[in-house]
Every structure is written in structure tokens, then in C-alpha cells.
Amino acid sequence: MPTNLNPYISFRDNAKDAMAFYKSVFGGELTQSTFAEFHASEDPAEGDKIMHSALTIGNGMVLMAADTPNSMEYNPGNNISISLSGEDETELRGYWDGLADGGTVTVPMEKAPWGDVFGMLTDKFGIAWLVNVSGERSE
């Protein structure tokens, strides 16, 4: 089994909603565990918060997330961006459209100077996404 590198996003009190949104965009199987299920917090207010969540999308992609406990510092938005890249423009534009719903497009998805189709956006949960469709390569 190869080593995998998975994006892991920290949220404050809305990991459950965010991961449901990403499941609506990407499909796949979503698993979630709360702090209460694993007795991972002594604060009763954190019982229903997500301790760990994983969205397995089936083509090798896995997106992970959790709620940040109240006792830990949380700096949303500028600490992560997620890149989606590949050759299937239909698939990638579908993800783009889903992620842009309720979000803010910062760079429209269009032909880039390096020959690919590229765009950037921030979704409605404050997460930055980069989407790149590989163009024809001339050798």
C-alpha cells in the first residue's frame, strides 16, 4: 500500500456541515466521529463536535477534517488551500461549480498563461481551492 498525503482541514464548530457540503460536491463515503464517542474532551459543550471526519471519494482522494477544541487556537481560511488537478475537464468543472456555490471566485476558471485551464475560489466555509485542468503538452 502506498503512502498517502491527505488534506486535513480544521474548523470551529461546523466540520459536520462542511463535510456534508463536500460530500454533496464530490460524492463518496463520509465517516465521522464525535468527541463524545471517544471521550476525547472533558468539556460537555464539545460532545457533538467532530473529532475526526474522512470523506473517501473512491478515486484515491480522501479529505479529512475535525472541529478545533475550544481550548486550542483557531485561525480560519489563510492556513490551507486545496488543489484539484487532472485531465478530466468535465469532472473538474463539476467540482468547481459545486465548490463555488455560496463561495467567492478569486480567479475565474479559464485558460492560464501556462496552457492549462485554471481557477481559484474560496468556498462558503472559508477554504481556498485551486482547480487545474491539464492542457495539451507540446514536446
C-alpha positions, 0 to 999 in steps of 0.5 A, spaced: 500 500 500 502 506 498 503 512 502 498 517 502 498 525 503 491 527 505 488 534 506 486 535 513 482 541 514 480 544 521 474 548 523 470 551 529 464 548 530 461 546 523 466 540 520 459 536 520 456 541 515 462 542 511 463 535 510 456 534 508 457 540 503 463 536 500 460 530 500 454 533 496 460 536 491 464 530 490 460 524 492 463 518 496 463 515 503 463 520 509 465 517 516 465 521 522 466 521 529 464 525 535 468 527 541 463 524 545 464 517 542 471 517 544 471 521 550 476 525 547 474 532 551 472 533 558 468 539 556 460 537 555 459 543 550 464 539 545 460 532 545 457 533 538 463 536 535 467 532 530 473 529 532 475 526 526 471 526 519 474 522 512 470 523 506 473 517 501 471 519 494 473 512 491 478 515 486 484 515 491 482 522 494 480 522 501 479 529 505 479 529 512 477 534 517 475 535 525 472 541 529 478 545 533 477 544 541 475 550 544 481 550 548 486 550 542 487 556 537 483 557 531 485 561 525 480 560 519 481 560 511 489 563 510 492 556 513 490 551 507 488 551 500 486 545 496 488 543 489 484 539 484 488 537 478 487 532 472 485 531 465 478 530 466 475 537 464 468 535 465 469 532 472 473 538 474 468 543 472 463 539 476 467 540 482 468 547 481 461 549 480 459 545 486 465 548 490 463 555 488 456 555 490 455 560 496 463 561 495 467 567 492 471 566 485 478 569 486 480 567 479 475 565 474 476 558 471 479 559 464 485 558 460 492 560 464 498 563 461 501 556 462 496 552 457 492 549 462 485 551 464 485 554 471 481 557 477 481 559 484 475 560 489 474 560 496 468 556 498 462 558 503 466 555 509 472 559 508 477 554 504 481 556 498 481 551 492 485 551 486 482 547 480 487 545 474 485 542 468 491 539 464 492 542 457 495 539 451 503 538 452 507 540 446 514 536 446 
